[in-house]
Amino acid sequence: MHCHGSATNIDVLKMPECVTLIRGKSGHPYNMMYGIDDTFDGVMFVGYHSAAGTDTSPLAHTNTGNSSYIKINGQAASEFMINSYIAAMHNVPVLFVSGDKGICEEAKKIVPNITTVETKIGVGGSTINLSPDKVLKLIKKNAEEALKKDISQNLIKLPEIFEDEIRFKQHINAYKMSFYPGMKAIDSHTVKMTTNNFMNIVTAHMFVLY
């Protein structure tokens, strides 16, 4: 699956025969994870970044740039967290992530057995970067190591209740989104939803964040 931006910047002419690529945005609530089902052996995330509301990457955001933060059960929610929870809905282990130091540290809290590759460190509006060639070697080496582990240890147990809190940069967005079924305004810029089904969260995000 390819996800960021228009989801069309992988060169399909260089795909190995064994690969199937999902290209573009389907409009499904799974968003970047569209296509996953119970038959997957595991998922790996490459090129990830810190969550909206954190200070560990100048690229920090979650899904779009419209929110100051998204919190799930009080924790800043990254795209890694959201996509890992979608994988958990299908009992699919989360094996690997590469990205900035902040997202790698968050990943280890969510999936202690995960293999990570830190490609950069964010400091204010700057990043301290490894060379692209070194990053590619590290990703290849550590992705292979991730597959040698007991991947059953990478399954996530989902919370029984999800409290989803979104703080928007613009108050008008919070006002509009407070009318989404199940969402309620808690102040001029913030809405909240509580549910026991994570599908309700990702479906809401498709409508209220974009």
N, C-alpha and C positions, 0 to 999 in steps of 0.2 A: 504494500500500500504506500502511496505517496500522499503527503498531506499539506505541507506548508504552501502559503501563497495560493496560486491558482491550481496547485497540485498537478502541474504539467511539465515540470522542468527536469524529469528524468529522460534521458535519451533512449527511446524505445528501440532504436536501431542497434543498440549495444546489449540488449537483454539476452542472457543465456536461454537456451531452449527450455530449461527446467523451470523458468520463472514465469509467474503470472502477475501482471501489474494492474492494480486498480488506479486509474488515472482520472483526475478531475474530481469535482465535488458532486456527490449524488443527491444531497439534500436530506439524507437520512439523519436521524438524531445522533447516531454514533459518530458522525462527522469524520474525523481522521481514521476512525477504527471501522468504518463501513466495510463489510465483507467478512468480519470475524464471525466464527461460529464454534460449536463444541468440538469440531474435528481438528482444531489447531493444536499442535504440540507445545507451542510457546510463542511469545512475542519478544521482539527486540526493538528498541527505540534508538535512532541515530539522529544526532543534531538537535537535541532538546535544550531548553532554556528555562530559567527560573520563572517562578510564578509572579503574577501581578501583585504588587504590594510588598515585594521583597527588594533587597538592595544588592543582590549578588550578581546582577547582570544588567547592563544598560539596555538590553533587549527584553527585560522582564515584562511579561504580559501573559494573559490567559485567554486563549481563543481569539479575542479581538482587543483593540486598544480602548474600548469604551468603558471598562471598569477600572476603578482604583485598586480593587481587590475582589476576589471571590474566596469565601471561606466555606469549607465543608466541615461541619462539626468543630468549628473554631480554628481550624488549621488553614493557612493560605493554600488554595488549591491551584496546582499547576496543571498543565496539559498532561504531564506524566501521571499525576494522581488520577485525573479523570479517566484517562485512557487505560490505566492499570485497573481501575475499578470496573470498566467495561469488560476488560479481559476476564476479571474475576467473575463477572456475571455468567461467563461461559466456562468457568473452571479451567481457564488457560493460564499457565504460569508466566510470570514476567521475568525474563532471563537477563536482560542487558539494557543499559542505557549509556549513551555518550552525550556529552554536553558540558556546560559550564560547571564549575566546582559546586555552586549552590544547588543545582538540580541533582547532581550526583549525591550530595549529602542528604537531600530530601528523600531520594530514592531508597537509600539504605535504611531510612527510618520506616518506610512503608514496606519494603521487601528486604529484610536483613541479609538474605542470601544472594542478592543481586550482584552481578558483575558490572563495574562501571569504568568508564574512561573519561577523565577530566581533560577537556581540550583547551580550556581557558579559565582564567579567573577574572571576574568583574570587579573593578574598583571605580566607583563613581560612574562617570561616563566613558570609562576606558576599559579595555580588556588586555590581559597579559596572555599571549597566545603561544601555543606550540606550533611548529611548522606543519603545514598540510601533509607533507610526506611522513613525518613522524606520527601524526594523528592517524593516518590511514593504516600504518603498520600496527599501532596500538589497538585500533578497532578490530582489525583482522585477528590479531593474536588473542585478544581478550574475548571476542565473540566465540572463537573456537574453544577457549577455556570454559566459557559459560555453558556450553553444550556438554561438557564432560562432567558437570556437577550432578548431584541428585536434584533434578528440576522439580520434584514434588515439594521440595522445601521453598519453592518460589510461588506457591499458590497463596493468594491473599484471601483472608477471611473478611468479608464485607461487614460493616457495622449493621446493626439491626435497624437503626434510625439514621436518617440523613437530614441534617439541618443546613440548608444552603443559603448563604448570605452574600448578596451582591451589592457592592457600593459603586455607584456610577460616578464618573467625572462630571457629568451634566445632570442637574436635578430634573430636567424635563424627561430624560430617559427613565429615571426612577418613577416618576409620576405615571408615565405611560405603561411601564411594565408592572406597576402595582395592580393593573386590571387583568393580568394574566391569571387564569384559574389556579388557585392555590398560593399565589404570591400575595404578600401584604407589605405595605410600606411601614418601615419602623422609624424612619426619619426622612428628611427632604431628599437625601441622595441614596438611600439604602432600602432594599427589599429583601424579604426572607420567605423561604418555603421549607416546610417540614414534611417528610414522607418516609415510608419504609421501603420504597421501590426506587432504586437508582435510575431506572429508565425514566421516571418522572423528572428527575433532575436534568438529564441530558436532553430530554425533549424540551423542557423549559428553556434551557440554554440556547437551543437553536432559534427560539423565537425572541428571547429577551436580550440577547447579547449582540445580535447581528442587525 
